[in-house]
Amino acid sequence: MYNLTDILNLVSKKTGCYDATGSSDIESDLGCYSDDFHELISEYSKTFTVDMTSYLWYFHTGEEGNNFGGYFFKAPYERVKRIPVTPDMLLEFANKGKWDLKYPPHKIPKKRYDILINTVLVLLAIAFAIYYWFIK
């Protein structure tokens, strides 16, 4: 069985916050979000051998970078109400050996149209750059 100190040591190492408590919201209170949050969760699952099959990232944190396609189609994390993750939750799931959170009913599109728009914009920018610098 793991104890809260085990979890807090990992959280402190990954966030740089050494005053976290069991009830600290890892994103809001400790400032760990997006890619850093994903890295923390990945390290957590490996360190404590937690089955993350049922984990839905978009309930807990957002994504990095600009999402111009998000002006037309919301990203998954903008379609649901955020659920905070705390060290107490991480401890509970570590001792169960699996991510055991019951998510509320929700509907997320199978395709990320926001990402598709971003890809098209990047390809257009590259095509324009090639035309401007090499063809013109």
Helices and strands as residue ranges (DSSP letters): H 4-15, H 34-47, G 57-59, G 68-71, G 76-78, H 87-96, H 113-130, I 131-135
